[in-house]
Amino acid sequence: MGIWGSGDIALTQTQMTDSAENVTGPWRYERIDGAGHWMQLEVPDTINRLLVDFLPSEAAASPTGSG
């Protein structure tokens, strides 16, 4: 997953979206308007929600599906 904040002064949106070319697994891009480079500190609830939604749950990741 690529998460980019529109206020990031160290990374451009194009650099983030071009990262998809280097990923072999599932890829998803999320833009957070107004967030800067340290978005984990600026909007932690938003980042956590996106990560929990993107990452597989432990039960789903288990070969048997039972955790």
C-alpha positions, 0 to 999 in steps of 0.5 A, spaced: 500 500 500 502 506 498 499 512 502 501 519 500 499 526 504 498 532 499 502 536 504 509 531 503 515 536 501 519 530 501 515 525 496 511 527 490 505 523 488 508 521 482 514 518 486 508 514 490 504 512 484 510 509 480 512 505 486 506 500 483 511 498 478 516 495 483 510 491 487 509 484 485 503 483 490 497 487 491 497 494 490 493 500 493 494 507 493 491 512 498 492 520 498 490 523 504 489 531 503 493 536 507 497 530 511 504 531 510 510 527 510 509 524 518 502 522 517 502 517 522 503 522 527 498 527 524 492 523 522 494 516 526 487 514 526 486 515 518 493 511 517 491 505 522 484 504 519 487 504 512 492 499 514 487 495 518 483 495 511 488 493 507 492 488 511 489 481 511 486 479 518 490 473 522 484 468 520 484 470 513 491 469 513 491 462 516 492 456 511 486 453 515 482 460 516 481 458 523 487 463 526 
